[in-house]
Amino acid sequence: MLPLPQPDVGTPPLDSPARALLWQGWRQRGILTASLVAGSVTMVSQSLTALLLGHAIDDGLSNGFGPELLLWVGIMFANGVVMVTAGALSHKYDVLNWLRASFASSQRIGDHATRTGHRITRELPTGEVVSAVANDALRTGEVYAIAGRFVGSLVAYVGVAVVMCVMSLPLGLVVVLGLPVVAGILALLVKPLQARQAAQREEQGHLTALGADTVSGLRILRGIGGEGVFAARYAEQSQVVRREGVRVAGIQSWLDGLQALLPGLLVALVIWLGAREAIAGDITAGQLVTFYAYAAFLSWPLQIATQTLQIVTRGLVATGKIQNVLRTESATPSPATPATAPAPGAALEDETSGLVLAPGRVVGLVCADPDASAAVATRLGRFDDDAEATTPVRLGGTLLADLDKEHLRHRVVVSEATGHLFSGILGEALDARGRAVERELLDAITVADAHDVLDSVPGGLAGELPEKGRSLSGGQRQRVALARALLTEPEILVLVEPTSAVDAHTEARIAERVAQVRRGRTTLVVTASPLVLDHLDDVLLLEDGRVVTHGTHAELLTRADAAAARYRAVVGRSMDEVEGAAENENETETETENATAGRTR
């Protein structure tokens, strides 16, 4: 009944919070209607109890303990069964409505955040996005959770008003007109309450953002001795949130107090007037009981109405915050009319750098400035249209910005140097496309030389990865990210520094296996490691943002031209690092052998 995640959560109107709430209600109209019906039946059954009780008392006083009284007892029992059954269903559908709306909002925010790229963090604090998921989405769900009870209260109120006016017009008018007056007085407090709730929500967003920034930069702050300063800032902002919360609580306390006092005064007035009419013989003893019960009962619909007003107020504020997040435009929006995608096997060309990835070639990109080569690589994946407005990239002659983004993401995959891992089952984290079988997962792990990850994660492929894969070493996380990228099996794969965090022996194995498995499929590896470059079909040298020469790694090591000499200067530093690492490994092995020999002697 509640599939999660939902296949399609849709896009709500972004011009008005009220319209967005109505739009979501229409999307879940089935369970919302069930909630309205169940809530109405529940409240009507509760209101009938007072009427049935009054009739039972009058018949009991007139006829004693006879069949008439037993009949009313039976009717009351049947009404109780209906009330209990409808109440259980009402609660069930209230919760379902809450879950459906809340999870839809959370999923909508998550989907939008993944599609906006880095632009969402440029325009909004991280805490604002987190609060939209953690708090605001739940607030919107509460609107639909209380809808059934609110509509049921209105139905019961109208029914009770008719019955009371028929039984005694003066008493009926006191109750029917008195409750709207009470509701109007309580409503006067709602607007200032809404303003203070909005202010508290704003300060809470700032606090969440500050906390997220502090936690993410804790290692740096400790390194410069700044954690105390940021902790003080967090404490100061916490006090601001506390003060706003106290202001909210002040109005809330008045609202709660009057919500109990005013209906109580109305009940006292009804009892006093009803007692006078009963003494005068205008109403029976059973009708007096009915009037008292109705006066007490109608305070419950009044409380629900007041609660609904507060929940809707909070829901409108929360929906407005969610709309702020959803208004953030994507860094790479899909064109309204996508261009026809080129046939498979098309070349990928970065016009600014002059880089051309010919179909079926495994190519390396080398640069003295790693950031410059990484920038070229990420342009190939179309991650930021603003940055690429002056740096066009074409696939088969068609601008990437003109292609359908979802289509492009399946054809071109860029695996960055610091791949992000997600919590969850290891096998599922590896299989980003959700189509690999166990054999394919194991093959990708072999290519990435990540079998030690299976040993370190209890349960292997079925084991659980913590958030960001923090239980793994840096090298293990990098190799898991590499295996995940290989499993997508794209037409064009771009790997940015895929072996920077592993030792020389592991790097050599990975380089050979990746070159073998990607042979015949377009691949770009951004690296300056000679262990990797030696296995590639071609190597390009990037200088000042332009490709200045190319050739195989062996050719560039022996050529006599100036560009080849500069290439050797770049990779030479990596060769020195590899040789130094190898010497350290050999020294460690020698020390181990000597120690073993000493123990043997």
C-alpha positions in Angstrom: 0.0 0.0 0.0 2.9 2.3 0.6 5.8 1.5 -1.8 9.1 3.2 -0.8 10.6 4.9 -2.6 7.6 5.9 -4.7 8.1 5.5 -8.5 7.2 9.1 -9.2 6.6 11.8 -6.6 6.0 14.5 -9.3 6.7 18.2 -9.2 4.4 20.3 -7.0 3.5 24.0 -7.8 6.3 26.3 -6.5 4.3 29.5 -6.5 2.2 29.0 -3.4 2.5 26.7 -0.3 -1.3 26.3 -0.1 -1.4 25.1 -3.8 1.4 22.7 -3.1 -0.5 21.2 -0.2 -3.6 20.8 -2.3 -1.6 19.3 -5.1 -0.1 16.7 -2.8 -3.6 15.9 -1.3 -4.9 15.2 -4.8 -2.0 12.9 -5.5 -3.0 10.8 -2.5 -6.7 11.3 -2.8 -7.5 7.6 -2.4 -6.1 7.1 1.1 -7.1 10.7 2.0 -10.7 10.0 1.1 -10.6 6.8 3.2 -9.3 8.9 6.1 -12.0 11.5 5.7 -14.8 8.8 5.6 -13.3 6.9 8.6 -12.8 10.1 10.6 -16.4 11.3 9.9 -17.9 7.9 10.9 -15.8 8.0 14.1 -16.9 11.5 15.2 -20.6 10.9 14.2 -20.6 7.7 16.3 -19.1 9.6 19.2 -21.7 12.3 18.9 -24.6 9.8 18.8 -23.5 8.4 22.2 -24.9 11.4 24.0 -28.2 11.3 22.2 -28.6 7.5 22.8 -27.7 8.0 26.4 -30.4 10.7 26.9 -33.1 8.5 25.3 -32.0 5.5 27.5 -32.3 7.6 30.6 -35.7 8.9 29.7 -37.0 5.4 28.8 -35.5 4.0 32.0 -37.1 6.7 34.2 -40.4 6.2 32.4 -40.6 2.4 32.1 -37.9 1.1 34.5 -35.6 -1.8 33.6 -37.6 -3.3 30.7 -37.2 -4.2 27.0 -37.1 -0.5 26.0 -34.0 0.1 28.1 -32.3 -3.1 26.9 -33.0 -2.0 23.3 -31.2 1.3 23.9 -28.4 -0.6 25.6 -28.1 -2.8 22.5 -28.1 0.2 20.2 -25.4 1.9 22.2 -23.3 -1.3 22.1 -23.6 -1.5 18.3 -22.7 2.2 18.0 -19.7 1.5 20.2 -18.6 -1.3 17.9 -18.9 1.0 14.9 -17.0 3.8 16.7 -14.1 1.5 17.7 -13.8 0.0 14.2 -14.0 3.3 12.5 -11.5 4.8 15.0 -9.0 2.1 14.2 -9.4 2.6 10.5 -9.2 6.4 11.0 -5.9 6.0 12.8 -4.5 3.7 10.2 -5.3 6.0 7.3 -4.2 9.1 9.2 -0.7 7.5 9.6 -0.7 6.3 6.0 -1.4 9.9 4.8 1.3 11.3 7.1 3.8 8.8 5.8 2.9 9.2 2.1 3.1 13.0 2.2 6.2 13.1 4.4 8.2 10.5 2.5 7.1 12.1 -0.8 8.5 15.4 0.3 11.8 13.8 1.5 12.2 11.9 -1.7 11.4 15.0 -3.8 14.1 17.0 -2.0 16.6 14.1 -2.3 15.9 13.7 -6.0 16.1 17.4 -6.6 19.4 17.8 -4.7 21.0 15.0 -6.7 20.0 16.8 -9.9 21.0 20.3 -9.0 24.6 19.4 -8.5 26.8 21.9 -6.5 24.4 24.8 -7.2 22.1 23.9 -4.4 25.0 24.3 -1.9 26.0 27.6 -3.5 22.5 29.1 -3.1 21.4 27.5 0.2 23.1 26.6 3.5 23.6 22.9 3.9 21.5 23.1 7.2 18.6 24.5 5.2 18.5 21.4 3.0 18.9 19.0 5.9 16.2 20.7 7.9 13.8 20.5 4.9 14.2 16.7 5.0 14.5 16.2 8.7 11.8 18.6 9.9 9.8 20.3 7.2 8.8 17.1 5.3 7.3 15.7 8.5 5.4 19.0 9.2 3.8 18.8 5.7 2.7 15.2 6.4 0.9 16.3 9.6 -1.5 18.3 7.6 -2.9 15.2 5.9 -2.8 13.2 9.1 -5.3 15.4 10.8 -7.5 16.0 7.8 -9.8 13.1 8.6 -10.4 14.1 12.2 -11.0 17.7 11.2 -13.6 16.9 8.5 -15.2 14.4 11.0 -15.4 17.2 13.6 -17.2 19.5 11.2 -19.7 16.8 10.2 -20.3 16.0 13.9 -20.6 19.7 14.8 -23.3 20.3 12.2 -25.2 17.2 13.2 -25.1 18.0 16.9 -26.1 21.6 16.2 -29.3 20.4 14.3 -30.2 18.0 17.1 -29.7 20.5 19.9 -31.7 23.2 18.1 -34.6 20.7 17.6 -34.6 19.7 21.2 -34.3 23.3 22.6 -33.7 26.3 20.4 -32.3 28.6 23.1 -29.8 26.0 24.4 -28.9 24.9 20.9 -28.2 28.5 19.8 -26.0 29.0 22.9 -23.8 26.0 22.0 -23.9 26.5 18.2 -23.1 30.2 18.3 -20.8 30.0 21.4 -18.3 27.6 19.9 -17.5 29.8 16.8 -17.0 32.7 19.2 -14.5 30.7 21.2 -12.8 29.5 18.0 -12.6 33.1 16.7 -10.9 34.2 20.0 -8.4 31.4 19.7 -7.7 32.1 16.0 -6.5 35.6 17.0 -3.4 34.0 18.5 -2.6 31.9 15.5 -1.1 34.7 13.3 1.5 35.8 15.9 2.2 32.2 16.6 2.9 31.6 12.9 5.3 34.5 12.8 7.3 33.3 15.8 7.3 29.7 14.4 8.7 31.0 11.1 11.4 32.9 13.0 12.3 29.9 15.1 12.5 27.7 11.9 14.9 30.3 10.3 17.2 30.3 13.3 17.0 26.5 13.5 18.2 26.3 9.9 21.2 28.5 10.7 22.0 26.3 13.7 21.9 23.1 11.6 24.1 24.7 9.0 26.6 25.8 11.5 26.6 22.4 13.1 27.1 20.6 9.8 30.0 22.9 8.8 31.7 22.5 12.2 31.4 18.7 12.2 32.7 18.4 8.6 35.7 20.6 9.3 36.4 19.3 12.8 39.8 17.9 11.9 40.9 21.2 10.4 39.6 23.1 13.3 41.5 20.9 15.7 44.6 21.4 13.6 44.5 25.2 14.0 43.0 25.2 17.5 39.8 26.7 16.4 37.3 24.2 17.7 36.6 26.2 20.8 35.7 29.3 18.8 33.3 27.4 16.6 31.8 25.6 19.6 31.2 29.0 21.2 29.5 30.1 18.0 27.3 27.0 18.0 26.4 27.6 21.7 25.5 31.3 20.9 23.3 30.2 18.0 21.7 27.5 20.2 20.7 30.3 22.7 19.1 32.3 19.8 17.1 29.2 18.9 16.2 28.7 22.5 15.0 32.3 22.9 12.8 31.9 19.8 11.5 28.7 21.2 10.5 30.4 24.4 8.7 33.1 22.4 6.8 30.5 20.6 6.0 28.7 23.8 4.6 31.9 25.3 1.9 32.2 22.7 1.4 28.5 22.6 0.7 28.4 26.4 -1.9 31.2 26.0 -3.5 29.2 23.2 -3.5 25.9 25.2 -4.9 27.6 28.4 -7.7 29.4 26.6 -8.5 26.2 24.7 -9.3 24.6 28.0 -10.9 27.6 29.8 -13.3 29.0 27.2 -15.0 25.7 26.3 -15.2 25.0 30.0 -17.0 28.3 30.6 -19.4 27.4 27.7 -20.2 24.0 29.3 -20.9 25.7 32.7 -23.3 28.1 30.9 -25.1 25.3 29.2 -25.5 23.4 32.4 -26.9 26.4 34.2 -29.4 27.2 31.4 -30.2 23.5 31.0 -30.9 23.0 34.7 -33.3 26.0 34.7 -35.2 24.6 31.7 -35.3 21.1 33.3 -36.8 22.6 36.5 -39.3 24.5 34.4 -40.2 21.2 32.6 -39.2 22.5 29.2 -36.7 19.6 28.7 -36.5 16.1 30.2 -33.7 14.8 32.5 -32.4 12.7 29.6 -32.3 15.8 27.4 -30.4 17.7 30.1 -27.8 14.9 30.2 -27.7 15.0 26.4 -27.1 18.7 26.4 -24.3 18.4 29.0 -22.7 15.6 27.1 -22.9 17.6 23.8 -21.5 20.7 25.4 -18.6 18.6 26.7 -18.3 16.7 23.4 -18.2 19.8 21.2 -15.1 21.0 23.0 -13.3 18.1 21.4 -14.1 19.2 17.8 -13.0 22.7 18.9 -9.7 21.4 20.1 -9.3 19.4 16.8 -10.1 22.6 14.8 -7.6 24.6 16.8 -5.0 21.9 16.5 -5.7 21.7 12.7 -5.2 25.5 12.4 -1.8 25.2 14.2 -0.7 22.2 12.1 -1.8 23.8 8.8 0.1 27.0 9.9 3.3 25.0 10.5 2.7 23.0 7.3 2.5 26.2 5.2 5.7 27.5 6.7 7.4 24.1 6.2 6.1 23.8 2.6 7.5 27.3 1.8 10.9 26.1 3.0 10.7 23.0 0.9 9.7 25.1 -2.1 12.8 27.3 -1.6 14.9 24.1 -2.0 12.9 22.9 -5.0 13.3 26.3 -6.7 17.0 25.9 -6.9 17.8 25.4 -10.6 19.9 22.5 -11.7 23.5 23.1 -12.7 22.8 20.9 -15.7 19.2 21.2 -16.7 17.8 19.0 -19.4 16.9 20.9 -22.5 13.2 21.3 -23.3 13.8 19.6 -26.7 16.8 17.4 -26.5 18.9 17.0 -29.6 19.0 13.6 -31.3 21.7 11.5 -29.6 24.6 10.5 -31.8 25.0 6.8 -32.5 27.2 4.7 -30.2 30.9 4.9 -31.0 30.9 8.7 -31.3 34.0 10.7 -30.3 33.9 13.0 -27.3 35.6 16.3 -27.8 36.6 19.1 -25.5 37.0 22.1 -27.7 38.8 24.3 -25.2 41.6 21.9 -24.5 41.6 20.2 -27.9 41.2 16.8 -26.3 39.5 14.3 -28.5 38.6 10.8 -27.2 38.5 8.5 -30.2 36.1 5.6 -30.0 37.5 2.4 -28.5 40.8 3.9 -27.2 42.1 3.8 -23.6 43.9 7.2 -23.2 45.7 8.9 -20.4 45.8 12.7 -19.6 48.9 14.1 -17.9 49.3 17.6 -16.5 51.7 19.2 -14.1 48.6 20.8 -12.4 46.3 17.9 -11.3 43.4 20.3 -10.9 43.6 21.5 -14.5 43.5 17.9 -15.9 40.7 17.0 -13.4 38.7 20.1 -14.6 38.9 18.8 -18.2 37.7 15.4 -17.1 34.8 16.7 -15.2 33.7 18.9 -18.1 33.4 15.7 -20.1 30.7 14.6 -17.7 28.7 17.9 -18.0 28.5 18.7 -14.3 28.2 22.5 -14.5 26.7 24.3 -17.5 27.8 27.7 -16.1 31.4 26.7 -16.2 31.0 25.0 -19.5 29.3 27.9 -21.3 32.6 29.1 -22.6 34.1 25.6 -22.7 31.9 23.5 -25.1 32.1 19.7 -25.1 30.6 17.7 -27.9 29.7 14.1 -28.3 29.7 13.1 -32.0 29.5 16.8 -32.9 26.5 17.5 -30.6 26.9 19.8 -27.6 26.5 17.9 -24.3 24.1 20.6 -23.1 21.7 19.8 -25.9 21.4 16.1 -25.1 19.0 14.5 -22.7 20.8 14.5 -19.4 19.6 11.0 -18.3 20.8 9.6 -21.6 24.1 11.3 -21.3 24.6 10.0 -17.7 24.3 6.4 -19.0 26.8 7.0 -21.9 29.4 9.0 -20.1 30.5 8.2 -16.6 33.1 10.3 -14.7 34.6 8.7 -11.5 36.2 11.5 -9.5 39.4 11.2 -7.4 37.5 11.2 -4.1 34.5 9.0 -4.9 31.7 9.2 -2.3 30.5 5.9 -0.8 27.0 5.5 0.7 25.9 3.5 3.6 24.1 0.2 3.0 24.8 -3.3 1.7 28.2 -3.4 0.0 26.8 -5.3 -3.1 24.1 -2.8 -3.6 26.5 0.1 -3.1 28.7 -1.3 -5.9 25.8 -1.9 -8.3 24.7 1.7 -9.0 22.6 0.7 -12.0 20.9 -2.2 -10.2 21.6 -4.8 -12.9 24.7 -6.7 -12.0 24.8 -10.3 -10.8 27.2 -11.6 -8.1 29.7 -12.9 -10.7 29.9 -9.4 -12.3 30.4 -7.8 -8.8 33.2 -10.2 -8.0 34.8 -9.6 -11.4 34.8 -5.8 -10.9 36.3 -6.3 -7.4 39.0 -8.4 -8.9 39.8 -5.7 -11.5 39.9 -3.1 -8.8 42.1 -5.4 -6.6 39.5 -4.9 -3.8 39.3 -8.5 -2.4 40.6 -7.2 1.0 37.4 -5.1 1.2 35.3 -8.3 1.2 37.4 -9.6 4.1 37.1 -6.4 6.1 33.4 -6.0 5.7 31.6 -8.7 7.8 29.3 -10.6 5.4 31.2 -9.6 2.3 28.9 -8.5 -0.5 26.0 -8.9 1.9 27.7 -6.9 4.6 26.8 -3.4 5.7 28.9 -0.3 4.9 28.7 2.5 7.4 28.1 6.1 6.3 30.7 7.2 3.7 32.4 3.8 4.0 34.3 5.2 7.0 35.2 1.6 8.2 37.4 1.3 5.1 40.9 2.8 4.5 41.4 5.5 2.0 42.8 3.0 -0.5 39.9 0.6 0.0 37.3 3.4 -0.5 39.1 4.4 -3.7 39.1 0.8 -5.1 35.4 0.3 -4.2 34.6 3.5 -6.1 36.6 2.2 -9.0 34.8 -1.1 -9.0 31.5 0.8 -8.9 32.5 2.9 -11.9 33.5 -0.2 -13.9 30.2 -1.9 -13.1 28.2 0.9 -14.8 29.8 -0.3 -18.1 29.4 3.1 -19.9 30.3 3.7 -23.5 32.8 6.4 -22.3 34.5 6.1 -18.9 36.6 8.9 -17.3 38.7 7.9 -14.3 40.3 10.7 -12.3 43.4 9.6 -10.3 41.9 6.1 -9.7 45.0 4.7 -8.0 46.4 7.7 -6.1 45.8 6.1 -2.6 47.3 2.6 -3.2 50.8 1.2 -3.1 52.9 0.7 -6.2 52.4 -3.1 -6.5 48.6 -2.7 -6.2 48.6 0.2 -8.7 50.4 -1.9 -11.3 47.9 -4.7 -11.0 45.0 -2.4 -11.2 46.4 -0.5 -14.2 46.9 -3.7 -16.2 43.5 -5.1 -15.4 41.6 -1.9 -16.1 43.4 -1.5 -19.4 42.4 -5.1 -20.3 38.8 -4.9 -19.3 38.3 -1.5 -21.0 40.2 -2.4 -24.1 38.1 -1.5 -27.2 35.8 0.9 -25.2 36.5 4.6 -24.9 38.3 5.4 -21.6 40.2 8.4 -20.3 42.5 8.0 -17.2 43.7 11.2 -15.6 46.9 10.4 -13.9 50.7 11.1 -13.9 51.6 7.6 -12.7 54.0 5.8 -15.1 52.7 2.5 -13.8 49.3 3.3 -15.2 50.4 5.2 -18.3 52.5 2.3 -19.5 49.4 0.2 -20.1 47.4 2.8 -22.1 47.0 3.1 -25.9 47.8 6.8 -25.9 48.9 9.6 -23.5 48.1 13.3 -23.9 50.1 16.1 -22.2 48.0 19.1 -21.1 49.7 22.5 -20.6 48.0 25.8 -19.9 44.6 24.2 -20.6 45.6 22.8 -24.0 46.7 19.4 -25.3 50.3 20.0 -26.6 51.5 16.5 -27.6 50.5 12.9 -27.4 52.0 9.4 -27.9 52.5 6.2 -26.0 54.2 6.4 -22.7 57.2 4.6 -24.1 57.4 6.9 -27.1 57.3 10.1 -24.9 60.0 8.7 -22.7 62.4 8.4 -25.7 61.4 11.3 -28.0 63.8 14.2 -28.2 61.4 17.2 -28.7 60.7 19.8 -26.0 57.1 18.7 -25.3 58.3 15.1 -24.6 61.0 16.5 -22.3 58.3 18.4 -20.4 56.2 15.2 -20.2 59.2 13.4 -18.7 59.6 16.2 -16.1 56.0 15.6 -15.0 56.0 11.8 -14.9 59.5 11.8 -13.6 58.3 13.1 -10.2 55.8 10.2 -10.1 58.6 7.7 -11.1 60.8 9.0 -8.2 57.9 8.5 -5.9 57.3 5.0 -7.1 61.0 4.1 -6.8 61.1 5.6 -3.3 58.0 3.6 -2.3 59.6 0.4 -3.8 62.8 1.0 -1.9 60.9 1.4 1.4 59.0 -1.8 0.7 62.2 -3.7 -0.1 63.9 -2.3 3.1 60.8 -3.5 5.1 61.0 -6.9 3.5 64.8 -7.2 4.2 64.3 -6.2 7.8 61.6 -8.7 8.2 63.8 -11.4 6.6 66.7 -10.5 8.9 64.5 -10.6 12.0 63.1 -14.0 11.0 66.6 -15.3 10.4 67.7 -14.0 13.8 64.8 -15.8 15.5 65.7 -19.0 13.6 69.3 -18.9 14.8 
